[in-house]
């Protein structure tokens, strides 16, 4: 049977716009704080089972809960060192200690 020349997919311009609130929630932002400029990204909970230690309070941050990942942009030895030193924070701890 010959293939149809028309596409079975909808034209992307005819589709309704996507809700971007989920993807915008995880976008990286920059915050200028007293101790320098920080890259801050909100992380939605996932089921990886990982556990991190919050540098603010010293308690566990479960990957299953929503939290913040942050690192300094102006690291002493360049941006690579800053990204490698990113830490997982509770939202409240980051707001309190930074």
DRENDO-1510 file (C-alpha; in Angstrom, 1 decimal, always signed):
<recs>
REC; n; res; u; v; w
REC; 1; UNK; +0.0; +0.0; +0.0 .
REC; 2; UNK; +1.5; +3.4; -1.0 .
REC; 3; UNK; +2.2; +5.9; +1.8 .
REC; 4; UNK; +0.0; +8.9; +2.1 .
REC; 5; UNK; +1.7; +12.2; +1.3 .
REC; 6; UNK; -0.2; +14.0; +4.1 .
REC; 7; UNK; +1.2; +14.0; +7.6 .
REC; 8; UNK; -0.8; +12.4; +10.4 .
REC; 9; UNK; +0.6; +14.6; +13.0 .
REC; 10; UNK; -1.0; +17.9; +13.9 .
REC; 11; UNK; +0.6; +21.0; +12.8 .
REC; 12; UNK; +2.4; +22.5; +15.8 .
REC; 13; UNK; +0.8; +25.9; +15.1 .
REC; 14; UNK; -2.6; +24.4; +15.4 .
REC; 15; UNK; -2.0; +22.9; +18.8 .
REC; 16; UNK; -2.9; +24.6; +22.0 .
REC; 17; UNK; +0.0; +26.2; +23.9 .
REC; 18; UNK; +1.7; +24.2; +26.5 .
REC; 19; UNK; +1.6; +25.1; +30.2 .
REC; 20; UNK; +5.2; +26.2; +31.0 .
REC; 21; UNK; +4.8; +26.6; +34.7 .
REC; 22; UNK; +6.4; +23.2; +35.4 .
REC; 23; UNK; +9.5; +23.9; +33.2 .
REC; 24; UNK; +9.8; +27.5; +34.5 .
REC; 25; UNK; +9.9; +26.3; +38.1 .
REC; 26; UNK; +13.2; +24.6; +37.6 .
REC; 27; UNK; +14.9; +27.5; +35.7 .
REC; 28; UNK; +18.2; +28.7; +37.0 .
REC; 29; UNK; +18.3; +32.3; +38.4 .
REC; 30; UNK; +21.1; +34.5; +39.7 .
REC; 31; UNK; +20.9; +36.1; +43.1 .
REC; 32; UNK; +23.2; +38.8; +44.3 .
REC; 33; UNK; +23.7; +38.2; +48.0 .
REC; 34; UNK; +26.1; +39.6; +50.6 .
REC; 35; UNK; +28.7; +37.0; +50.0 .
REC; 36; UNK; +28.6; +37.1; +46.2 .
REC; 37; UNK; +26.5; +36.1; +43.3 .
REC; 38; UNK; +24.8; +32.7; +43.4 .
REC; 39; UNK; +23.2; +30.5; +40.8 .
REC; 40; UNK; +20.0; +29.1; +42.3 .
REC; 41; UNK; +17.8; +26.4; +40.8 .
REC; 42; UNK; +14.6; +25.0; +42.3 .
REC; 43; UNK; +14.5; +21.2; +42.0 .
REC; 44; UNK; +11.3; +19.3; +41.9 .
REC; 45; UNK; +11.2; +16.1; +43.9 .
REC; 46; UNK; +12.0; +12.8; +42.2 .
REC; 47; UNK; +12.3; +9.2; +43.1 .
REC; 48; UNK; +16.0; +8.6; +42.8 .
REC; 49; UNK; +16.3; +7.8; +46.5 .
REC; 50; UNK; +19.3; +10.1; +46.9 .
REC; 51; UNK; +19.8; +12.0; +50.2 .
REC; 52; UNK; +21.9; +15.2; +50.5 .
REC; 53; UNK; +23.0; +17.1; +53.5 .
REC; 54; UNK; +21.8; +20.7; +53.8 .
REC; 55; UNK; +24.8; +23.1; +54.5 .
REC; 56; UNK; +22.5; +25.4; +56.4 .
REC; 57; UNK; +21.1; +23.1; +59.0 .
REC; 58; UNK; +23.1; +19.9; +58.6 .
REC; 59; UNK; +20.0; +17.8; +58.2 .
REC; 60; UNK; +19.1; +15.5; +55.3 .
REC; 61; UNK; +17.5; +16.8; +52.1 .
REC; 62; UNK; +15.7; +14.0; +50.4 .
REC; 63; UNK; +15.6; +14.0; +46.6 .
REC; 64; UNK; +11.9; +13.2; +46.8 .
REC; 65; UNK; +11.2; +16.7; +48.3 .
REC; 66; UNK; +11.3; +20.0; +46.5 .
REC; 67; UNK; +14.5; +21.9; +47.3 .
REC; 68; UNK; +17.1; +24.3; +46.0 .
REC; 69; UNK; +20.5; +23.6; +44.4 .
REC; 70; UNK; +22.9; +26.6; +44.6 .
REC; 71; UNK; +26.5; +27.5; +43.9 .
REC; 72; UNK; +28.6; +30.6; +43.7 .
REC; 73; UNK; +29.0; +32.0; +40.2 .
REC; 74; UNK; +32.2; +33.8; +41.1 .
REC; 75; UNK; +34.2; +30.9; +42.4 .
REC; 76; UNK; +37.9; +31.7; +43.1 .
REC; 77; UNK; +39.2; +29.5; +40.3 .
REC; 78; UNK; +36.5; +30.0; +37.6 .
REC; 79; UNK; +33.0; +28.9; +36.9 .
REC; 80; UNK; +33.9; +25.2; +36.7 .
REC; 81; UNK; +34.8; +25.1; +40.3 .
REC; 82; UNK; +31.6; +26.9; +41.2 .
REC; 83; UNK; +29.4; +24.4; +39.4 .
REC; 84; UNK; +31.3; +21.5; +41.0 .
REC; 85; UNK; +30.7; +23.0; +44.4 .
REC; 86; UNK; +26.9; +23.1; +44.1 .
REC; 87; UNK; +25.0; +22.2; +47.2 .
REC; 88; UNK; +21.4; +21.0; +47.9 .
REC; 89; UNK; +19.6; +23.3; +50.4 .
REC; 90; UNK; +16.2; +23.4; +52.0 .
REC; 91; UNK; +14.3; +26.4; +50.7 .
REC; 92; UNK; +14.0; +27.9; +54.2 .
REC; 93; UNK; +17.7; +27.3; +55.1 .
REC; 94; UNK; +18.9; +29.0; +51.9 .
REC; 95; UNK; +16.6; +32.0; +52.5 .
REC; 96; UNK; +17.8; +32.2; +56.1 .
REC; 97; UNK; +21.6; +31.7; +55.8 .
REC; 98; UNK; +22.1; +33.4; +52.4 .
</recs>
